[in-house]
Amino acid sequence: MKLRLILSLALTSALPLCQAATLDETAMNIALRNPAVMSARAGYEADLASARAENILAGPEVEGEYLFSSEGNDGNRWSVSVGQSFDWPGLYAARRRTNVFRAEAYSYLYKAELAQAAYDARLALIRWAAAEAEVKVIHTAHENMDRMSEAVDRAFERGDVTILEVHKLRMERFATASRCAGAEAEAESARAAVKALNGGVLPELPHDILALRKPMPLEHYEARFKEHNPSLAANSLLAKVAQSEIEVARRAALPSFSVAYTHAYEEASHFNGFSVGITLPSWSRKHSVAAAKARATAAQLDIEDYRLTTNTALIENYNKAVRLYERLSDAADTFGSDVYPELLMTALKSGKLDVVTYLTEYNQYLSAAADYQELCAEFASAVAYLTRYNIEL
């Protein structure tokens, strides 16, 4: 396989930008299989169920007593009562409102977990694609070294090259073989990372990961982050939960009641009646209310902190993507074809370059190509952050 084909595959398998649907679908499928995401969803459902359980009336209370008289059975007394206790009525409504906000917040928190897992999957896939591209390029170089080694050995037997050139080529073959081993190890590590995220199954590697596409205006990404960011929506709803819990804490300071029906037997007579009980709260609930207010304030501050942090990261990744796109666009023609390697080989065959000079020039080209490929991966990672909310969750 020629170096042109290798570099072409490297360029077209690189980055998820504005139209990277295949990569997005693969990343989302991985996220849906992520055990941590499934665990988070189960945890949110459990917390919501617990909160709802706290707002359900306690079960009825049944009490009975039997008193023995020293005068015989006719003097014995007994009674049975069935009662129900309940909190101040407004407390149930306050808890119910809080749970409505909590349920919606947990739904967005799950979506946020899913979006983060999909973003992590994108980065893992980018790493895998970059590693595979490097393996292909270095393998091509190694195959070239093998062919040259055979030709140089024959030329040495004819006396056309020196022993210095023979040893130089052998050292370069060794160095290239070492680079191949390192690249293959990185590719294997990258595959293992993707496999772990995908529940132990290695997916098919999308072909559009490292594709070079011009980033859209910053306003496009800012709008996506503002309108489709589940973390931002979740934080806003959690702030409402915290604010609503202030009212819950206040109403929890009000008395609770119990009502019971009682049937008693005494001195050969039956009695029916009702009893009412009042349970007063602790002497002071001001600390509970103060704690709820503090949590509400903290939730509002968390929103502002998240917005500032996210906006900073968005701008940093956008500026990085724009700069890299300009650099990579200028170099795409150079590394997107095998013109330069062919020119070097032509110069070698025509005698304008000796073997040592050819190897030096060719290795410099390979080093630059590796740097180009690394920048492609960095560009892909920056765009992956910008497009992390392009998928409908």
Buried (B, 14 or more C-beta within 10 A) or exposed (E): EEBBEBBBBBBBBBBBBBEBEBBBEBBBBBBBBBEEBBEBBEBBEEEBEEBBEEBEEEEEEEEEEEEEEEEEEEEBEEBBBBBBBEBBEEBBBBBEBBBBBBBBBBBBBBBBBBBBBBBBBBBBBBBBBBBBBBBBBBBBBBBBBEEBBEBBEEBBEEEEBBEEBBEBBBEBBEBBBEBBEEBBEBBEEBBEBBBEBBEEEEBEBBBBBBBBBEBBEBEBBBEBBEEBBBBBBBBBBBBBBBBBBBBBBBBBBBEBBBEBEBBBBBEEEEEEEEEEEEEEBEEEBEEBBEEBBEBBEEBBEBBEEBBEEBEEEBEEBBEBBBEBBEEBEEBBEBBBBBEBBEEBBEBBEEEEBBBBBBBBBBBEBBEBBBEBBEBBBBBBBBBBBBBBBBBEB
